[in-house]
Amino acid sequence: RSGSYAGVIQCIDTTMKTSDSAKRIVWERENSTAGYYWSGAAKINGALIIAGDDGELISLNPNDGTLLDSKNLGEGVKVRSTIVSYKDAAVFTTTDGNLYHVAVNEKGTLGEPRSVTFCGSSKSSPAIYDNQAYVVGEQGSAGGFRIIKLTTMQIVETTNMTSSSLSSPLLSTAFGDEPVAYFSLYNIPGGIFTAAQGQGLKT
């Protein structure tokens, strides 16, 4: 709404019965410098957590949109990942290929960011199971699937791919104790690929 280089966060009342969409807006917060392209928010410990193309991770009061806390992730850093809530922490990727883990306390204040570089770039939202994040990204013209242990922020599984992936993995434990990740590659003709710890990439 505010243009290609600005953004807005809105709280919408979905229960209100009206044809006037403007009346559904509970609160609105504008960002005059950067938008929220592909990014998404999560409610963690009572706070609304989101980040965008300015690399600013912000914590908001979900009732009125007031700022509770913020962390700048660095110059040139962009977030095009949905924030994933896991054990009172925000987990997300950045376009420079890093996975971040940031604790969120009961007052909505943010802990010190922990991160690890896993690819050249990423626009994928992580999937998490048993303290491990499953992510995909781009590495030049190719791509990579990674499993990262959140307690240590170490990569425990690396699978390289012939093409990049912009999707977010879907995890399933239907076929055994270890989760299998499903995702697509950013190429033609495309298709669904699977990967699991110790099993590599399959079509």
Buried (B, 14 or more C-beta within 10 A) or exposed (E): EEEEEBBBBEBEEEEEEEEEEEEBEBBEBEBEEBBBBBBBBBEBBBBBBBBBBBBBBBBBBBEEBEEBBEBEBEEEBBBBBBBBBBEEBBBBBBBBBBBBBBBBBEEBBBBEBBBBEBBBBBBBBBBBBEEBBBBBBBBEEBBBBBBBBBEEBEBEBEBEBEBBBBBBBBBBEEEEEEBBBBBBBBBEEEEEBBBBBEEEBEE
